[in-house]
Amino acid sequence: MISKANALVKLRFLFFPPQDLFLLPRKPVSKTLLFFTTATYSTKSPSQVERAGEEVIGHPKNYIEVLTKWGFSENDIRKISVCRPSLRKADVAHLQSKLNTLSGLGISRTDLVKIINCRPRLLNCRISQSFDEQLKFLVTLFESREELVRAIVRNPSLLTYDAHNRIKPAIAMYEEVGVSKVDLIHMLRTWPTMINRTSFDEEKMEYIRKTGISHDSKMYKYVVTVIGISRQETIRQKVANFEKLGLTEEEIFRLFGRLPLALTLSVDKVQRNMTFILGTLKLPAGVVAQRPYLLYSNLETVLKPRVLVAEKMQEMGLNLRSKGATLLTALKMTEKSYLKAFVECHPEDVANELMEFYRNAKGVKRLAEASKKNILKGFPF
């Protein structure tokens, strides 16, 4: 236990020099006390101390004081310092100016804190270099400053992409395949990675044609975007996985046309859901082409518990309202609608028993599920 504590102390001093630790107290204190450690002995009145505190915060001496002024918490500053240790040598005036520039776009302080937390490198990027030209281009692209701010909050990297070498070529590719400017702006907000991950060639264009979706369809922009940002190797792998599970090529691409996000599902998720559909529900593989939600639904919290409730109702001799086609409807419903239609419709004592069974069924986790760690990399789009 002692060795672990010593290790933590060493790590603390590794990431934060003594002067940084002095400015980051262990317990939350007011901003005035954060920068005036001798306030206890001061003979000044409270109003004088408050004014003095404001003056110091107004002229920060290091990056910690700058970030504190802008509303970053102690924990925020620690994480940013670990990601960007070069900030300790940053020019305070330039750092302050950079935050002022971002705020001047109309980004609120709350959003600004979120953006920097997820993109700490913005504090090191030279966003002021040719920034006016970049900003003018982006405002023209999104047609209003308000829309641009929404896009930046969604994807802060828009401020760092090279307008001529990155943004314009990507936009040109989508316009060439028939995505309108209105749809393009919508997709830029919905799928920020399309700027730096898009590529089209004859093979990808053939995939789009195989979906059978027309340019006028509302789903066209989604199909084109998902295929555009996906690697060819990934598409081939996922198509092969569906084929192995019993779908024909025609059914697979029809599925992508109905639900483009099916192409983003992991091989593991598709295999587990399809195994359940084929093995437990005894349905043909082609049924997912007409009912894509069977692939997208969570196996542990939606599919399995609701099927188990249907089996429980059969054991209790109840009228199986969730049998056959009705069962497939139950698997598509929201939690509230499902409970109302298939559980709460029974007498109180039966409904309570079914509800308890349903809750227990949802509580049964997949093997080693509790030990899984969700690791977020980059901005949580």
Secondary structure, 3 states (H helix, E strand, C coil): CHHHHHHHHHHHHHHCCHHHHHHCCCCCCCHHHHHCCCHHHCCCCHHHHHHHHHHHHHCCCCHHHHHHHCCCCHHHHHHHHHHCHHHHHCCHHHHHHHHHHHHHCCCCHHHHHHHHHHCHHHHCCCCCCCHHHHHHHHHHHHCCHHHHHHHHHHCHHHHCCCHHHHHHHHHHHHHHCCCCHHHHHHHHHHCCCHHHHCCCCHHHHHHHHHCCCCCCCCCHHHHHHHHHHCCHHHHHHHHHHHHHCCCCHHHHHHHHHHCHHHHHCCHHHHHHHHHHHHHCCCCCCCHHHHCCHHHHCCHHHHHHHHHHHHHHHHHCCCCCCCCCHHHHHHHHCCHHHHHHHHCCCCCHHHHHHHHHHHHHHHHCCCCCHHHCCCCCCCCCC
